[in-house]
């Protein structure tokens, strides 16, 4: 049965962007030195374009990134690396392989990386810790799927389940920072702004890849991009990448109805907290407070923000599976947003570049990180979906 709920849409007047970090080339060079680095696929899917009534749908498939089932390794690895360099004083140019970097870090051990997560960011921090011979401590909110907890533990991390929301997990993880523990959070708070900016910078590699891949494949550049919000880090990276781009694509932020912290901040004109519980299957976006370091950028650069019910993400998962793309609940949020807009708000097609000649970029931010729930939604397990 097709979704019937209406999305909430808040249009925004874009303005001059604030100054942000622009280290994309150095970030890409760092990622290229990590084991298993390769650009994730970018491809056109005509069936989805026909469903949405647009000219082209480009899928950026982040269901496998640096050996993990989500894009988060990009931000987590860069922010962890920069944190370690700042803490130890090591020469950032004095290594060429991860093994060499690990050896240079060894005299500074023991060292622990800590963070809070809904799943993917925490596993990514734990993975970079394991690669570098460090310890990892990860906090998750109550109700986190067993599969996601086990995945983090498989990286050798210690996982603590917080009796509360993601925001509560962030607060608990922040308290452990000391001379031997570096907190690598993707959200910011007063006095803690540098590391979350490094996370944002880390995501620039994805956008650099998109730019290169469209040229090499002879594809048209996107005219509309949907940015899953969470705390806003990925959205800030996308807005920053296209800040001086002409013509600039329309950029739409999206988040679950029950965790629409970015929309609440837009409405209030400042970062506010949406009380929990933030019940949604899109657990990677289940955040009650936008990142203060990301909010000025997304406020200046988003053309619209959209909140919508879980049923749209479920429909998007099924449509992606039919095209051979495996996407988890959060990963399907971008396509779910477009489905909700074209089905329930066709009056916004012109304003949001959703016409028959437009090119929509859909970032599938994760694979099937909860296989049991994936099967219940799609009807088959992720191993039974073939491209």
C-alpha positions in Angstrom: 0.0 0.0 0.0 1.5 3.3 -1.1 2.3 6.0 1.6 -0.4 8.5 2.3 1.0 10.8 5.0 1.9 14.4 4.1 5.4 15.7 4.6 6.0 19.0 6.3 8.0 21.4 4.1 9.7 24.5 5.2 11.1 26.7 2.4 14.1 28.8 3.1 15.7 31.9 1.5 19.3 31.1 1.0 21.9 33.7 1.9 25.6 34.3 1.8 27.4 31.4 3.3 29.6 31.8 6.4 33.3 31.0 6.1 33.9 27.3 6.5 36.9 25.0 6.3 38.0 24.1 2.7 40.4 21.3 3.0 38.9 18.9 0.5 42.0 18.1 -1.4 44.0 17.2 1.7 41.1 15.2 3.0 40.9 13.2 -0.2 44.6 12.5 -0.2 44.3 11.2 3.4 41.4 8.9 2.5 43.4 7.5 -0.5 46.0 6.3 1.9 43.5 4.2 3.9 43.3 0.4 3.2 40.6 -0.4 0.6 39.9 3.2 -0.5 38.0 3.5 -3.8 35.3 5.9 -4.9 31.8 4.6 -4.2 29.6 4.0 -7.3 27.6 6.8 -8.9 25.1 5.7 -11.5 21.9 6.7 -13.2 18.7 4.8 -12.6 16.0 5.4 -15.2 13.3 3.5 -13.3 13.5 5.9 -10.4 13.6 8.9 -12.7 10.4 7.7 -14.3 8.8 7.2 -10.9 9.7 10.7 -9.8 9.0 12.4 -13.1 12.4 13.9 -13.4 15.0 13.6 -16.2 17.7 11.7 -14.3 18.2 10.1 -10.9 21.8 9.7 -9.9 22.5 7.3 -7.1 25.6 7.7 -5.0 25.8 4.3 -3.3 27.5 4.5 0.1 26.4 1.0 1.2 30.0 0.0 1.3 32.6 2.6 2.1 36.1 1.6 3.2 34.9 -1.8 4.3 31.9 -0.5 6.3 28.2 -0.3 5.3 27.9 3.5 5.5 29.6 6.8 4.5 30.4 7.7 8.1 34.0 6.4 7.8 34.9 9.5 5.8 34.2 11.9 8.6 35.2 9.7 11.5 38.6 8.8 10.0 39.6 12.3 9.1 38.4 13.8 12.5 40.1 11.0 14.4 43.3 11.5 12.5 43.3 15.2 13.0 42.6 14.7 16.7 45.5 12.3 17.0 47.9 14.6 15.2 46.8 17.6 17.4 47.2 15.5 20.5 50.5 13.9 19.8 52.3 16.6 17.7 53.2 14.1 15.0 54.2 15.3 11.6 51.2 14.8 9.4 53.4 14.3 6.3 55.7 11.7 7.8 53.8 8.6 6.8 52.5 7.0 3.6 50.8 3.9 4.8 48.5 3.1 7.7 51.2 0.8 9.1 53.7 3.7 9.2 51.1 5.9 10.9 50.4 3.2 13.5 54.1 2.9 14.3 54.5 6.6 14.8 51.5 6.7 17.2 52.7 3.7 19.2 55.0 5.7 21.6 51.9 7.8 22.6 49.8 4.8 23.7 47.6 4.0 25.5 45.1 6.2 23.7 41.3 5.8 23.4 38.8 7.2 20.9 35.3 7.8 22.3 32.0 8.9 20.8 28.3 8.6 20.8 26.4 7.1 17.9 23.1 5.8 16.5 25.3 3.1 14.9 27.3 4.0 11.8 29.5 6.9 13.2 30.4 4.9 16.3 31.4 1.8 14.3 33.5 4.0 12.0 35.4 5.5 15.0 35.9 2.1 16.4 37.2 0.9 13.0 39.8 3.6 12.7 40.8 3.0 16.3 41.4 -0.7 15.6 43.4 0.2 12.4 45.7 2.4 14.5 46.1 0.2 17.5 43.9 2.4 19.8 41.1 1.5 22.2 37.5 2.7 21.5 34.6 3.4 23.8 31.2 3.9 22.2 27.9 5.1 23.7 24.6 4.3 22.0 21.0 5.2 23.0 18.6 2.7 24.5 16.8 0.7 21.9 19.7 0.5 19.4 19.3 -2.7 17.4 21.4 -5.6 18.6 22.9 -6.0 15.1 24.3 -2.5 15.3 25.7 -3.0 18.7 27.3 -6.3 17.7 28.8 -4.6 14.6 30.5 -1.9 16.8 31.7 -4.6 19.3 33.1 -6.5 16.3 35.6 -3.7 15.9 37.0 -4.3 19.4 35.1 -1.4 21.0 33.5 -1.3 24.4 29.8 -0.3 23.9 27.8 1.4 26.7 24.0 1.6 26.3 22.7 4.9 27.6 19.3 4.9 29.2 18.0 7.8 27.1 18.2 9.3 23.6 21.1 9.9 21.2 21.5 13.4 22.8 21.9 11.7 26.2 24.6 9.4 24.8 26.5 12.4 23.4 26.4 14.0 26.9 27.8 10.9 28.5 30.6 10.4 26.0 31.7 14.0 26.3 32.4 13.4 30.0 35.2 10.9 29.4 37.6 13.3 27.6 41.0 13.4 29.2 44.7 13.2 28.4 44.3 9.6 27.2 40.8 9.8 25.7 39.9 11.8 22.6 36.2 12.4 22.0 35.4 12.3 18.2 31.8 13.5 18.0 30.0 14.5 14.8 28.0 17.1 16.7 29.2 20.2 18.5 28.6 22.0 21.8 29.9 25.1 23.4 33.7 24.8 23.6 33.8 21.7 21.3 33.7 22.9 17.7 36.9 21.9 16.1 36.5 18.1 15.9 32.9 18.3 14.5 34.2 20.6 11.8 36.8 18.0 10.9 34.0 15.5 10.6 32.2 17.8 8.1 35.4 18.3 6.2 35.8 14.5 6.0 32.6 14.2 4.0 34.0 16.5 1.3 35.7 13.4 -0.3 32.2 12.1 -1.3 31.4 15.4 -3.0 34.8 15.5 -4.7 34.1 12.0 -6.0 30.6 13.1 -7.4 32.2 16.0 -9.2 34.9 13.7 -10.8 32.5 10.9 -11.6 29.9 13.0 -13.4 32.6 14.4 -15.7 34.2 11.1 -16.4 30.9 9.4 -17.1 29.6 12.3 -19.2 26.7 12.8 -16.8 24.9 16.1 -16.2 25.6 17.7 -12.8 22.7 17.5 -10.3 20.2 20.3 -10.2 18.6 19.0 -6.9 20.3 17.2 -4.0 18.7 15.8 -0.9 20.8 16.0 2.2 19.8 13.7 5.1 20.2 15.8 8.2 20.8 14.0 11.5 22.7 16.7 13.4 23.5 18.5 10.0 27.1 17.5 9.4 26.5 15.9 6.0 24.2 18.7 5.0 26.9 21.3 5.9 29.4 19.4 3.8 27.1 19.4 0.7 26.2 23.1 1.1 29.9 24.0 1.5 30.9 22.1 -1.6 28.3 23.9 -3.8 28.7 27.3 -2.2 30.4 28.9 -5.1 28.9 26.6 -7.8 27.2 28.1 -10.8 24.5 27.2 -11.5 24.0 26.1 -7.9 21.7 23.1 -7.3 18.7 23.2 -5.1 19.7 21.5 -1.8 16.9 20.0 0.3 17.4 18.8 3.9 15.4 15.8 5.2 14.7 14.3 8.6 12.1 12.1 10.3 8.9 13.6 11.7 9.7 12.6 15.2 13.3 13.8 15.1 13.1 17.0 13.1 15.6 19.0 15.0 16.9 20.9 12.0 13.4 22.1 11.0 12.8 23.1 14.7 16.0 25.2 14.6 14.9 26.8 11.3 11.6 27.7 12.8 13.2 29.0 16.0 16.0 30.8 14.2 18.5 29.0 16.5 19.5 25.6 17.7 16.8 24.1 20.0 16.2 20.6 21.4 13.3 18.5 20.3 12.3 16.4 23.3 12.5 12.6 22.9 11.8 9.9 22.4 12.7 10.3 18.8 11.0 7.1 17.5 11.9 6.4 13.9 13.2 3.5 11.8 15.7 6.1 10.3 17.9 5.7 13.4 20.9 7.5 11.8 18.7 10.6 11.8 17.2 10.1 15.2 18.7 13.3 16.7 17.1 15.8 19.0 19.5 18.7 18.6 21.2 20.1 15.5 25.0 20.7 15.6 25.7 24.4 16.4 28.8 24.3 14.2 26.8 22.9 11.2 23.6 25.0 11.7 24.8 28.4 10.3 25.9 26.7 7.1 22.8 24.7 6.5 20.6 27.6 7.5 22.3 29.8 4.9 22.4 27.1 2.2 19.4 24.8 2.3 16.6 25.8 -0.1 14.1 23.7 2.0 13.9 21.2 4.8 11.4 18.4 4.8 10.2 16.1 7.6 8.3 12.9 6.8 7.0 9.7 8.3 8.8 6.3 8.2 6.5 4.9 5.6 8.2 7.0 2.9 11.6 5.5 3.8 10.1 2.0 3.7 8.7 2.6 0.2 12.1 4.0 -0.9 13.9 0.9 0.4 11.5 -1.3 -1.7 12.0 0.8 -4.8 15.8 0.8 -4.4 15.8 -3.0 -3.9 13.8 -3.4 -7.1 16.7 -1.6 -8.8 19.3 -3.7 -7.2 20.4 -1.2 -4.6 20.5 -2.3 -1.0 19.7 0.5 1.4 19.0 0.6 5.1 16.3 2.7 6.6 18.4 5.9 7.0 20.0 5.3 3.7 16.6 5.5 1.9 15.8 8.9 3.5 16.8 10.9 0.5 14.7 9.0 -2.0 11.9 8.9 0.5 11.9 12.7 0.6 11.6 13.0 -3.1 8.8 10.4 -3.2 6.9 12.4 -0.6 7.4 15.7 -2.4 6.4 14.5 -5.9 3.4 12.5 -4.6 2.1 14.9 -1.9 3.5 18.4 -2.8 3.6 18.5 -6.6 3.0 22.3 -6.4 6.7 22.5 -5.3 8.2 20.8 -8.3 9.2 24.0 -10.1 10.7 25.6 -7.0 12.7 22.5 -6.0 14.0 21.6 -9.4 11.9 18.4 -9.8 10.8 18.8 -13.4 11.2 16.5 -16.4 14.6 17.9 -17.3 16.1 18.0 -13.8 18.9 15.8 -12.4 18.3 14.5 -8.8 21.3 13.3 -6.8 20.2 10.7 -4.2 22.8 9.7 -1.6 22.2 6.2 -0.2 24.0 6.8 3.0 24.0 3.2 4.4 23.4 -0.4 3.5 21.3 -2.9 5.4 22.7 -2.3 8.9 19.7 -4.2 10.5 19.2 -7.2 8.3 16.2 -8.4 10.3 14.3 -5.2 9.9 15.4 -5.0 6.3 13.7 -8.3 5.5 10.5 -7.2 7.3 10.3 -4.1 5.2 11.5 -5.2 1.8 10.3 -8.8 1.9 13.7 -10.4 1.2 17.0 -10.3 3.0 19.8 -8.0 1.7 21.7 -11.0 0.4 18.8 -11.8 -1.9 18.9 -8.4 -3.7 20.9 -8.4 -6.9 22.1 -5.5 -8.9 
